Amino acid sequence: MEKIYSKVKPDFLLHIICRVEDFKEGRQDIVPPDEFIQCSMLELNEGHAFRPHKHIWKDGERRMIAQESWVVIEGMVKCILYDINDTIIATPVLTAGDASFTLYGGHTYEILMNGTIVFEYKTGPYKGQKEDKTFIEE
């Protein structure tokens, strides 16, 4: 797993790249527990089951930023990842089974193969582009 930290604020985790070869038996948390988006990798064997459960509402509210993840199912995607000062910090290429997590900083994606399929995850609610994002000048 590759963790990409800001060059401006070196202790500030901006992006995480998770590759299919990072999977280990059992559960591995990918994103730190205090972030808005949460994800874990699970490699499990046949017959494994979880205790039935439901999630409960939590009191409180905190200021929020949209955090985003792309999981490549098929094909190839180039991530262009930006630092907090809008400079490019990394350009990893994702293939089937790989994932990216943007906690802070900017990003864009370039599709490198026809027929590429991805899952995109973001924190919500989505209230429209005007309240969701600003654009980085290239």
C-alpha positions as CSV (number, residue, x, y, z in Angstrom):
1,M,0.0,0.0,0.0
2,E,1.3,3.4,-0.9
3,K,0.6,6.4,1.3
4,I,1.2,9.8,-0.4
5,Y,1.9,12.7,2.0
6,S,1.9,16.4,1.3
7,K,5.3,17.9,0.4
8,V,4.0,21.2,1.8
9,K,2.9,19.6,5.2
10,P,4.9,16.3,5.4
11,D,2.7,14.7,8.1
12,F,-0.5,15.3,6.2
13,L,-1.8,12.2,4.4
14,L,-3.4,13.1,1.1
15,H,-3.8,10.0,-1.0
16,I,-3.6,6.2,-0.6
17,I,-3.0,3.7,-3.4
18,C,-4.0,0.1,-2.7
19,R,-3.1,-2.6,-5.1
20,V,-4.6,-6.1,-5.4
21,E,-1.3,-7.6,-4.3
22,D,-1.7,-5.7,-1.0
23,F,-4.5,-8.1,0.0
24,K,-3.6,-10.3,3.0
25,E,-5.6,-13.0,4.6
26,G,-8.2,-11.5,7.0
27,R,-9.0,-7.8,7.4
28,Q,-6.8,-4.9,6.8
29,D,-8.0,-1.3,7.4
30,I,-6.8,1.0,4.6
31,V,-8.0,4.4,5.6
32,P,-7.3,5.8,9.1
33,P,-10.3,5.6,11.4
34,D,-10.7,9.3,11.9
35,E,-11.3,10.0,8.2
36,F,-14.7,10.6,6.6
37,I,-14.4,7.7,4.0
38,Q,-13.7,4.3,5.4
39,C,-12.5,1.2,3.6
40,S,-11.0,-2.1,4.6
41,M,-9.6,-5.0,2.5
42,L,-11.0,-8.4,3.2
43,E,-9.5,-11.7,1.9
44,L,-11.7,-14.5,3.2
45,N,-12.1,-18.2,2.7
46,E,-15.2,-20.1,1.7
47,G,-17.6,-20.6,4.7
48,H,-16.6,-17.4,6.5
49,A,-19.6,-15.6,7.9
50,F,-20.2,-12.4,9.8
51,R,-22.5,-12.0,12.8
52,P,-25.7,-10.3,11.6
53,H,-25.8,-6.6,12.5
54,K,-27.2,-3.2,11.6
55,H,-25.6,0.2,11.9
56,I,-26.9,2.8,14.2
57,W,-27.2,6.6,13.9
58,K,-24.5,8.6,15.6
59,D,-25.1,11.9,17.3
60,G,-23.0,15.0,16.4
61,E,-21.9,16.7,13.3
62,R,-18.5,18.0,12.2
63,R,-17.4,20.0,9.3
64,M,-16.8,17.7,6.3
65,I,-15.0,17.5,3.0
66,A,-15.8,15.0,0.2
67,Q,-13.3,12.2,0.2
68,E,-13.2,9.9,-2.8
69,S,-12.2,6.4,-3.8
70,W,-11.9,4.7,-7.2
71,V,-11.8,0.9,-7.4
72,V,-10.8,-0.4,-10.9
73,I,-12.8,-3.5,-11.8
74,E,-11.5,-3.8,-15.4
75,G,-9.1,-1.8,-17.5
76,M,-6.5,0.8,-16.6
77,V,-6.7,4.3,-15.1
78,K,-3.9,6.9,-14.6
79,C,-4.4,8.9,-11.4
80,I,-3.0,12.5,-11.3
81,L,-2.8,13.4,-7.7
82,Y,-2.2,16.9,-6.4
83,D,-0.7,18.3,-3.2
84,I,-2.5,20.9,-1.1
85,N,-0.8,23.7,-3.1
86,D,-2.2,22.3,-6.4
87,T,1.1,20.9,-7.7
88,I,1.2,17.3,-9.0
89,I,2.6,15.0,-6.4
90,A,2.2,11.5,-7.9
91,T,0.8,9.8,-11.1
92,P,0.2,6.1,-10.3
93,V,-1.5,3.8,-12.8
94,L,-4.2,1.5,-11.5
95,T,-5.2,-1.8,-13.1
96,A,-8.0,-4.3,-12.2
97,G,-8.2,-4.8,-8.4
98,D,-6.4,-1.6,-7.5
99,A,-7.9,1.3,-5.7
100,S,-7.1,5.0,-4.9
101,F,-8.3,7.0,-1.9
102,T,-8.2,10.8,-1.9
103,L,-8.5,12.2,1.5
104,Y,-7.3,15.7,0.8
105,G,-5.6,17.4,-2.1
106,G,-6.8,17.4,-5.7
107,H,-7.0,14.6,-8.3
108,T,-8.1,13.8,-11.8
109,Y,-8.2,10.5,-13.6
110,E,-7.2,9.5,-17.2
111,I,-8.7,6.4,-18.6
112,L,-6.0,4.4,-20.5
113,M,-8.1,1.5,-21.9
114,N,-11.4,1.2,-23.7
115,G,-14.0,-0.6,-21.6
116,T,-12.5,0.5,-18.3
117,I,-14.9,-0.1,-15.4
118,V,-14.6,1.5,-12.0
119,F,-16.5,1.9,-8.8
120,E,-16.4,5.5,-7.4
121,Y,-17.1,6.1,-3.7
122,K,-17.5,9.5,-2.1
123,T,-18.8,10.8,1.2
124,G,-22.1,12.5,0.9
125,P,-24.6,14.0,0.7
126,Y,-23.9,15.5,-2.8
127,K,-25.4,18.9,-3.1
128,G,-24.3,19.8,-6.6
129,Q,-21.0,20.8,-8.2
130,K,-21.0,24.3,-6.8
131,E,-20.9,23.1,-3.2
132,D,-18.8,20.0,-4.0
133,K,-15.6,21.1,-5.8
134,T,-13.4,23.8,-7.2
135,F,-11.2,23.3,-10.3
136,I,-7.4,23.3,-10.5
137,E,-6.0,25.3,-13.4
138,E,-3.7,23.2,-15.5
